[in-house]
Amino acid sequence: MERRGRQTWHFNNPVYVQGTGTAVGPEEAKGPLGGSFDKAYDHLYAGEENWELAERKLMKDAVEAALKKAEKKAEEIDFFLAGDLLNQIVTSNYHARELERPYFGLFAACATAMEGLALGSLLIDTGAAKLVLSAASSHNATAERQFRYPTEFGSQRPETSTYTVTGAGAIVIGTKPSAIQITEATVGKVIDFGLANPFDMGSAMAPAAADTILTHLEETKRTVDDYDLIVTGDLSRVGSGILRKLLQEKGIRLVNNYQDCGIMIYQQEQPVFAGGSGAGCPAVVTYGHLLQEMKRGKFRRLLVVATGALLSPLMIQQKETIPCIAHAISFERKE
């Protein structure tokens, strides 16, 4: 691994995508990317007794799909890296119990998927692993109950709020050459602009996304035009507009080659307020749609910048502001 600047890792030993898997809930299946996912459920319970078990089932489905496409068995995986939004990342912990592989539990809120991919790529590049499995998940009902109000409460929400994605995404990476290579990872810093509204996380996370994108471009000596597409994790319609303004102030314009996973995953007429969010949001959009499009040749170089609000209900009750982070991964298509 070659360190470029202070935050960017360039992987000298090639790291390749071996297989991906996704599983989603009913609203995600109705969205414009519905046909991109490996499995979709028509109910939030996904056939389970409670929502927490449903989220665990989503992660299991995604992992099994990724392993199948990679033509690998669980026992061949050197390390499992995973995270979710629930207290003590119980979805990931309990699935790790089932997998019985060496495990790192991660929490970076909605940025967890790219954090896992960055650390997994580092393990492979340094020779510490040959095969790494990484996963991230979220569930609308489990997140609402933990961070805001149970869905049965039916509380009103402002238009700036986002809708937690019910979904899980998993990826197997390794040294075997494939069509998609992971070339760089830019590790974000915690950024806090003093915002404290948990119903407007897009505004809170936008500065972290801007900071990571600026750092990535500076340390890789690239411009936004070097990427066919730059995608943020889940800034929503509110945060993505703020991101554009923040970058424009630095002389960088995001126009035709920029999208946000939280906007892409739903139709505008769906009941999702400003768009999607959650650890599962960038995971299912990246692993279920973007990498498929890249494999087909639509994108040559892709930058995924997953954003996370590192808040907790207790901190919000104590009137703390929301610290945020963004991690970026650069994907390149190989002929």
URRAJO-V807928 format. One line per field, one symbol per residue. burial: b if it has 16 or more other C-alpha atoms within 10 Angstrom, else e. A space follows every 10 residues. Layout:
BEGIN
burial = ???
END
This chain:
BEGIN
burial = beebeebbbb bebbbbbbbb bbbbbbbbbb bebbebbbbb beebbbeeee bbbbbbbbbb bbbbbbbbeb ebebeebbbb bbbbbbeebb bbbebbeebe bebbbbbbbb bbbbbbbbbb bbbbbeeebb bbbbbbbbbb bbbeeebeee eeeeeeeeeb bbbbbbbbbb bbbbbeebbb bbbbbbbbbb bbeeebbbeb bbbbbbbbbb bbbbbbeebe eeebeebbbb bbbbbbbbbb ebbbbbbeee eebbeeebbb bbbbbbbeee ebbbbbbbbb bbbbbbbbbb bbebbeeebb bbbbbbbbbb bbeeeeeeeb bbbbbbbbbb bbbee
END
